[in-house]
């Protein structure tokens, strides 16, 4: 599918230091971000972290699965961008350098090198760029699943006109069994592309088992970690991933408009995306309209000018996450989720989410007789949740507390007519 590996030296990870990305013309501006307290989580715990999110002064926020809460460091970063625009007009050297800082910060979060990370506008953008680089003539199969977010299915189905053969691993209730993949991943499968945590029920795939299966049958594995990244450690090397995509706006606590794609180093130069643009070129500032020269790094999957305000926000957010540590966040979220699951079970509520900790992520879902109305009445009580597929979604992060969990359970107690129980 991709040809033989091309081992060898790849250019410097810190692309911002290379000629061609940051020009020598113009004034050099201070690119240092205001320090986000990296020790806040360890020293003061949840209470200090939570104080950086003003929404908790008025609300119980349980909807990180839709959009992470806004923190004061992220808000300050957006103001910093505005000030840079006010003061310097067009400080593109600074703005591009800031994107390189973001690239490096995300790479560190997943145990990758910066040159293995593309910074894109959305997961949809990243997937389309990757899909355009695959050759479906030798291996035509792409396997995804019933539990994947619609954009994943849409991207791969659109490749059918280029010869892709798309198959869906079938769900079994609120689970996606490994044997559903085993039945359809074969020697003609080019790529297994599936979710880490399902957006509509919280089921968590066994990524290590999927990697072993895919590689055993000669396929590559892509994991969509949008509904998990930011709430648990993610080591792409230990998990043996070929590709990983995620975005900043949910549990990474940034704004919409920034996403990331990890590409295993050995695969980068063997993939040439048809979906391209000037920021994916070897020398961004060459302004060469006559030649297509891909960057030697995963940056080749980038296209147009970066969404600079969103880059500022994402960098501040990732530094906030790194200040606590993903292992610490995972432990806290697991404890809160166990509390919510136990409370829902005690009330006889119809849980759509697997109850075993190993099989679920940071969100849980409760079946409702009228989910939109339930979300609305909880919002009137100051409890912000979301809904998918006729169920209430409750998602948890490091800024949430046991009191938040108890508050939403008490809110459900006030509206039994909107709930479905196991007895129904």
Buried (B, 14 or more C-beta within 10 A) or exposed (E): BBEEEEEEEBEEBBBBEBEEBBEEEEEEBEBEBEEBBBEBBEEEBBEBBBBBBEBBEEBBBBBBBBBBBBBBBBBBBBEBBEEBBEEBEEBBBBBBBBBBBBBBBBBBBBBBBBBBBBBBBBBBBBBBBBBBBBBBEEBBBBBBBBBBBEBBBEBBEBBEEBEBBBBBBBBEEBBBBBEBBBEBBBEBBBBBBBBBBBBBBBBBBBBEEBBBBBBEBBBBBBBBBBBBBBBBBBEBEEBBBBBBBBBBBBBBBBBBBBBBBBBBBBBBBBBEBEBBBBBBBBBBBEEEEEEEEBBBBBBBBBBEEBBBBBBBBBBBBBBBBBBBBBEBBBEBBBEBBBBBBEBBEEBEBBBBBBBEEEBBBBBBBBBBBBBEBBBEBBBEBEBBBBBBEBBBBBBBBBBBBEEBBBBBBEBBEEBEEBBBEEEE
